[in-house]
Amino acid sequence: MRAFYSPDYVVDLRSHAFPTAKFARTAERLIEGGTLRPSDLVDPGAVQARELEAVHDAAWIAAVFDGTLSLEQQARMELRWSPSLALAHRKCAAGTLAAARDALSGGLGVHLGGGSHHAFAGHGEGFCVFNDLAYALVALREEGAFTRAAVVDLDAHQGNGTAALLARRPGLATFSIHGAELYPFDGSGTPSRSTEDHALPAGTSGAQYHKILRERLPAFLDEAKPELVLYQAGVDVHSGDRLGRFSLDAEDIARRDRFVAEEVSARGAGLVVTLGGGYAETPEETAALHAATVEETVRAYKRKD
């Protein structure tokens, strides 16, 4: 198998809450654990401006490419613009698209990045510049690669940008389980509604989380009938996360990942795993959780074969 990743995903943000070093650490852990070989890592390249127009406004794309974002736009994005930041997010959009092509042809696609679910058509939010999830689905459907697809977003924060970008596109559905009091519903972001949203209170346990997931995800998939599912597998649901407020442990997250992979696989749909959010005390701790997600997903698809 192969996984899409670029060293350019690691951007020097100084003391920022978003630990981009986690991307490199995740790749390293997967190689050390034998899930991947170094030769399995594939740099996806970078998308061009005209390609991003599938979901983003031309003015926003130009501002990111040219470095002409206002201070207000950067504050809303919660990131300071730099050429390396722009390149990282162009590559992340390409990585999710490439992983989706793998999933359509072979059942599973792996992207050791992506999941920028807070980016809207004309602005960025919440550490997100371009919405790789919406971009990949819209671009592929315009090619005729599929008719129906879905995003399953289990990050602790609701994917407001993805929900908004896909809301009026028939055949593209969004499912989210997230924290009720977290961004964007705490007033710091732009709220929008997924096809199906489940907002859970702070302190939600693994048992409570899994009850909702097992009750609602199968019904959502049966209704949506996707040929392709993009899985935003944020690990900020972990009890030790600095920005999430759930009480799941590592095994709870592993159960979550297995369930998603098995349910999608059972319906014959392709699955793409993207990393999404994770803000543990150190990049190493976050990477361990992300790597476990990839390992669980790969094992689920190997069992299928």
Secondary structure, DSSP 8 states (H G I E B T S, - for coil): --EE--GGG----TT-SS-THHHHHHHHHHHHTTS--GGGEE------HHHHTTTS-HHHHHHHHHT---HHHHHHHTS---HHHHHHHHHHHHHHHHHHHHHHHHSEEEESS---TT--SS--BTTBSS-HHHHHHHHHHHHTS-S-EEEEE-SSS--HHHHHHHTTSTTEEEEEEEETTSTTTTTTS-----SEEEEE-TT-BHHHHHHHHHHHHHHHHHHH--SEEEEE---TTBTT-SS---BB-HHHHHHHHHHHHHHHHHTT-EEEEE------SSHHHHHHHHHHHHHHHHHHHHHH-
